[in-house]
Amino acid sequence: MPDLSPDLSKVPVTIVTGFLGAGKTTLISHLIRAANGRRLAVVVNEFGTLGVDGDILKGCAIPDCPAENIVELANGCICCTVADDFVPTVEALLALDPRPDHILIETSGLALPKPLLKAFDWPAIRSRITVDGVIALADAEAVAAGRFASDLAAVDAQRAADPSLDHETPLAEVFEDQLACADLVLLTKADLAGPDGLAAARAVIAAQAPRPLPVVELTDGIIDPRVVLGLGAAAEDDIAARPSHHDGADDHEHEDFDSIVVDLPEIATPDALAARIEALAASHDILRVKGYAAVSGKPMRLLVQAVGGRVRTQYDRPWRADEARATRLVVIAEHDRIDPPAIRTALAG
C-alpha cells in the first residue's frame, strides 16, 4: 500500500547574493545545467522594470528545472514586499508537482540579504523551508581594486580632522552586509584578477567579514554543486550572528540607487555600442548596464552585460517572429548620477 502521509521535510533554499555584475546569473545557470537529477526552482529578483536575468535563466531550463519553475520578480525588492510577492511565490513553488528539491533565490545586486533572511520566519512558510545557505559572490577584480573597501586608517584620520565627513558609501554598506550574512564567499572572475588580485581580494574579505568565512575562487560560474548546495546552515535560526549596518531599522531604503530603461533602434555594431557604454560609465559613474540589442543585418539577439566600463556582449538566440527587433537597456547608478536625458543621448551616439 503506498505511503500517503505528507512529506514534512523542509525544502532547502539557497540565497545567492552579490554586487551588480558579480556573476550570480552565470552561477545559477551552471547549477541548473549541473542539477544531476535534483529538481530545482529559481526565484530571480531584478532591480528595474526590464527583466533580463530571468529570461537568461529560462533559456537554460532543463527537465529538472523547467521554465515554469523559474519565477521573476521585477521592480521591487522581495525583502520589502514579503506578504505581496515573496511568500506567495514560495508557496506556489512548494505547491508544484513534483515539488522542488531545492530553491535558489537570486537577489538584486543592490539587495541587503538580512531583511530577506528574516522573511523566512514568516508563519506561512517557516515550517516548510529552511535557508540551506547564503552564498555571497564577489567580483575578485573589483574587490582587489578597492572599490568596496576603505583604508580604515586614512578614514579615521580624516574623520578626526573633520567629524562631519562620512566616507561610508552606500556601495560599501551593501558589500559589507552581503559578506556579514554569508555562509560562503565565491570570488568570481578569478581569471581576470590573477594571483595577485585574488590574494588582495581575499585580504579585503578577511578584513571586512565579521567572522572567518570559507572563500572559493571560480571562473565562468563553474563549480561543483556539492560545494554550494547542501550546506545545512539553517541560517534563519542564526540571524543574530549576521550583523548589518541596518540592524534596528524598521526597513531599508533603495533610494540610494535608481535605474532607467533606454529604448533604442537597431545598432550598427556591438563594438560601437560597447564604446558608448564605456564612455557613459566613465562620465556618469554608471554601475551596471544590461539588456538586449538588435544589430543591423544580424538575425540573432545581442545580450549586453556591463559592469562599470567593462562591457561583454554575445549573441544569445534568434529574434522570434512575434517580437519587435529593438534595443532595450537597463542603466543602474547611484541616485544622484541618474540623468535620463544625458544617458539616453550618450547611448544613442
ChimeraX attribute file (.defattr): number of C-alpha atoms within 10 A of each C-alpha:
attribute: neighborCount
match mode: 1-to-1
recipient: residues
	/A:1	3
	/A:2	4
	/A:3	6
	/A:4	6
	/A:5	6
	/A:6	6
	/A:7	8
	/A:8	9
	/A:9	10
	/A:10	15
	/A:11	17
	/A:12	22
	/A:13	26
	/A:14	24
	/A:15	21
	/A:16	27
	/A:17	29
	/A:18	30
	/A:19	23
	/A:20	22
	/A:21	22
	/A:22	24
	/A:23	24
	/A:24	26
	/A:25	20
	/A:26	17
	/A:27	22
	/A:28	21
	/A:29	20
	/A:30	18
	/A:31	22
	/A:32	25
	/A:33	13
	/A:34	15
	/A:35	16
	/A:36	10
	/A:37	10
	/A:38	13
	/A:39	19
	/A:40	24
	/A:41	26
	/A:42	28
	/A:43	22
	/A:44	24
	/A:45	25
	/A:46	24
	/A:47	25
	/A:48	19
	/A:49	14
	/A:50	18
	/A:51	19
	/A:52	23
	/A:53	22
	/A:54	22
	/A:55	14
	/A:56	15
	/A:57	22
	/A:58	20
	/A:59	14
	/A:60	17
	/A:61	18
	/A:62	14
	/A:63	11
	/A:64	20
	/A:65	22
	/A:66	17
	/A:67	18
	/A:68	12
	/A:69	21
	/A:70	21
	/A:71	21
	/A:72	21
	/A:73	20
	/A:74	19
	/A:75	15
	/A:76	16
	/A:77	24
	/A:78	25
	/A:79	24
	/A:80	18
	/A:81	13
	/A:82	18
	/A:83	14
	/A:84	10
	/A:85	15
	/A:86	21
	/A:87	20
	/A:88	14
	/A:89	18
	/A:90	19
	/A:91	14
	/A:92	13
	/A:93	22
	/A:94	20
	/A:95	11
	/A:96	12
	/A:97	7
	/A:98	10
	/A:99	15
	/A:100	20
	/A:101	16
	/A:102	22
	/A:103	25
	/A:104	22
	/A:105	21
	/A:106	25
	/A:107	26
	/A:108	26
	/A:109	23
	/A:110	22
	/A:111	28
	/A:112	27
	/A:113	26
	/A:114	24
	/A:115	20
	/A:116	20
	/A:117	20
	/A:118	15
	/A:119	20
	/A:120	24
	/A:121	15
	/A:122	12
	/A:123	10
	/A:124	14
	/A:125	17
	/A:126	13
	/A:127	14
	/A:128	17
	/A:129	23
	/A:130	24
	/A:131	22
	/A:132	24
	/A:133	24
	/A:134	28
	/A:135	23
	/A:136	26
	/A:137	31
	/A:138	29
	/A:139	23
	/A:140	26
	/A:141	23
	/A:142	19
	/A:143	22
	/A:144	22
	/A:145	14
	/A:146	13
	/A:147	12
	/A:148	22
	/A:149	21
	/A:150	15
	/A:151	9
	/A:152	10
	/A:153	9
	/A:154	10
	/A:155	15
	/A:156	14
	/A:157	11
	/A:158	15
	/A:159	14
	/A:160	11
	/A:161	10
	/A:162	10
	/A:163	10
	/A:164	9
	/A:165	12
	/A:166	10
	/A:167	14
	/A:168	12
	/A:169	12
	/A:170	15
	/A:171	18
	/A:172	15
	/A:173	17
	/A:174	21
	/A:175	27
	/A:176	21
	/A:177	25
	/A:178	30
	/A:179	30
	/A:180	22
	/A:181	27
	/A:182	25
	/A:183	21
	/A:184	21
	/A:185	23
	/A:186	26
	/A:187	26
	/A:188	27
	/A:189	21
	/A:190	19
	/A:191	15
	/A:192	14
	/A:193	21
	/A:194	14
	/A:195	11
	/A:196	11
	/A:197	19
	/A:198	23
	/A:199	13
	/A:200	19
	/A:201	24
	/A:202	20
	/A:203	13
	/A:204	18
	/A:205	23
	/A:206	16
	/A:207	12
	/A:208	18
	/A:209	19
	/A:210	17
	/A:211	14
	/A:212	12
	/A:213	15
	/A:214	11
	/A:215	17
	/A:216	16
	/A:217	20
	/A:218	17
	/A:219	16
	/A:220	13
	/A:221	22
	/A:222	16
	/A:223	17
	/A:224	11
	/A:225	16
	/A:226	9
	/A:227	10
	/A:228	20
	/A:229	18
	/A:230	14
	/A:231	17
	/A:232	13
	/A:233	16
	/A:234	16
	/A:235	25
	/A:236	20
	/A:237	14
	/A:238	11
	/A:239	14
	/A:240	12
	/A:241	12
	/A:242	21
	/A:243	17
	/A:244	22
	/A:245	13
	/A:246	15
	/A:247	13
	/A:248	7
	/A:249	9
	/A:250	7
	/A:251	10
	/A:252	15
	/A:253	12
	/A:254	16
	/A:255	9
	/A:256	13
	/A:257	18
	/A:258	16
	/A:259	24
	/A:260	19
	/A:261	18
	/A:262	19
	/A:263	16
	/A:264	15
	/A:265	14
	/A:266	16
	/A:267	18
	/A:268	13
	/A:269	14
	/A:270	19
	/A:271	13
	/A:272	12
	/A:273	21
	/A:274	20
	/A:275	16
	/A:276	17
	/A:277	26
	/A:278	19
	/A:279	17
	/A:280	21
	/A:281	22
	/A:282	13
	/A:283	12
	/A:284	17
	/A:285	16
	/A:286	24
	/A:287	22
	/A:288	23
	/A:289	27
	/A:290	24
	/A:291	21
	/A:292	22
	/A:293	26
	/A:294	25
	/A:295	21
	/A:296	14
	/A:297	10
	/A:298	14
	/A:299	14
	/A:300	18
	/A:301	20
	/A:302	21
	/A:303	21
	/A:304	24
	/A:305	21
	/A:306	22
	/A:307	21
	/A:308	23
	/A:309	20
	/A:310	15
	/A:311	18
	/A:312	14
	/A:313	18
	/A:314	13
	/A:315	17
	/A:316	14
	/A:317	12
	/A:318	11
	/A:319	16
	/A:320	11
	/A:321	7
	/A:322	6
	/A:323	7
	/A:324	9
	/A:325	19
	/A:326	16
	/A:327	20
	/A:328	19
	/A:329	22
	/A:330	22
	/A:331	24
	/A:332	25
	/A:333	21
	/A:334	18
	/A:335	13
	/A:336	11
	/A:337	17
	/A:338	19
	/A:339	13
	/A:340	14
	/A:341	9
	/A:342	12
	/A:343	20
	/A:344	17
	/A:345	12
	/A:346	15
	/A:347	20
	/A:348	14
	/A:349	11
